[in-house]
Amino acid sequence: MRRPTAPSTVAYSFGPGPLTPAVKLLIIVNVAAFVAEWVFTRTAGIPLSGFFGLRPVAVLQGLQVWQVVTYMFLHGGVFHILFNMLALWMFGVELERMWGSRYFTKFYFITGIGAGIVHILASLTPFGASAYVIPTVGASGAIYGVLLAYAVYFPNRPIYMYFVFPIPAKYFVIIIGAIAFLAAADGSGSGVAHTAHLGGLLVAYLYLKKGPRVHLLSEIKYKYLKWRINRMRRRFDVYSGGRADDVDRRVH
């Protein structure tokens, strides 16, 4: 006769929790733009990246200046948008809870647009000349800015590089920054806008350094909400990882 085993007292979770308003809206807009680009390319045979992607030559000639904003909402493939939106959710949600939606949205656009401007300036150098006429798309510049901010506030949080190796956030950002710098300096043209990645890191650093990084009211609201959640957990006897002294307790 087989003896019944005690239920597990370990709970697992992935990610920071439910989507926050700004992150949710950004993901919806990015996915909608990706679908629209796919449909338009299939039906009309003209990729939207030629008109809305970031082409330094078009911006500098004053013809299509809107590209420094619109390029952030286009992506080069399913995996491109998948990983960008996954990173936005994983690292952006906690920042928005702490900063508030308005400040987070402002930070996201400033880093994204700033990354585009750095990319344009880099295209005027010998190292980035190949990008002068080629359209660049993707939210990676803004995502790199979000990553840097996450490392500033949660420097010791582990980030799994290549989904295998746990590295503290502060070292993770240093590593990806070094990779982007070396790749940009190589100038061989890998099809990846490394200068935009560097630009996102640089603009985020300068923006966070210039003044108060957290609105006091948003920080107070965040702490209060966290306190209420923990209080409700204790009130209803909910424990995220179970209790060692009670194997029959349900884990929520």
JOSULTA-V427864 format. One line per field, one symbol per residue. ss: DSSP state (@ for helix, = for strand, . for the rest). phi: phi as a letter, one per 30 degrees, with the letter a starting at -180 (. if undefined). burial: # if it has 9 or more other ideal C-beta (glycine too) atoms within 8 Angstrom, else .. A space follows every 10 residues. Layout:
BEGIN
ss: ???
phi: ???
burial: ???
END
This chain:
BEGIN
ss: .......... .......... @@@@@@@@@@ @@@@@@@@@@ @@@@....@@ @@.=.@@@@@ ......@@@@ @@@....@@@ @@@@@@@@@@ @@@@@@@@@. @@@@@@@@@@ @@@@@@@@@@ @@......@@ @....=...@ @@@@@@@@@@ @@@....=== =...====@@ @@@@@@@@@@ @@@@@@.... ...@@@@@@@ @@@@@@@@@. .....@@@@@ @@@@@@@@@@ @@@@@..... ..=..=.... ..
phi: .dddcdddcc ccbbidjddd eddddddddd dddddddddd dddcibdddd ccddcedddd didbddddcd ddccbdlddd dddddddddd cddddddddj dddddddddd dddddddddd ddddcedcdd cdccdcbkcd eddddddddd dddbdcddcd dhibcdbeed dddddddddd ddddddidic icdddddddd dddddddddd aedbdedddd dddddddddd dddddcicbd cibdcbdddd cc
burial: ........#. .........# .###.##.## #.##.##..# #......##. .#####.##. ......#### #####....# #..##.#### ########## #.###.#### ########## .###...##. ##..###### ########## #.#.#...## #.....#### .##.###..# #.##..#... ..######## #####.##.. ....#..##. ##..#..... .##.....#. .#......#. #.
END
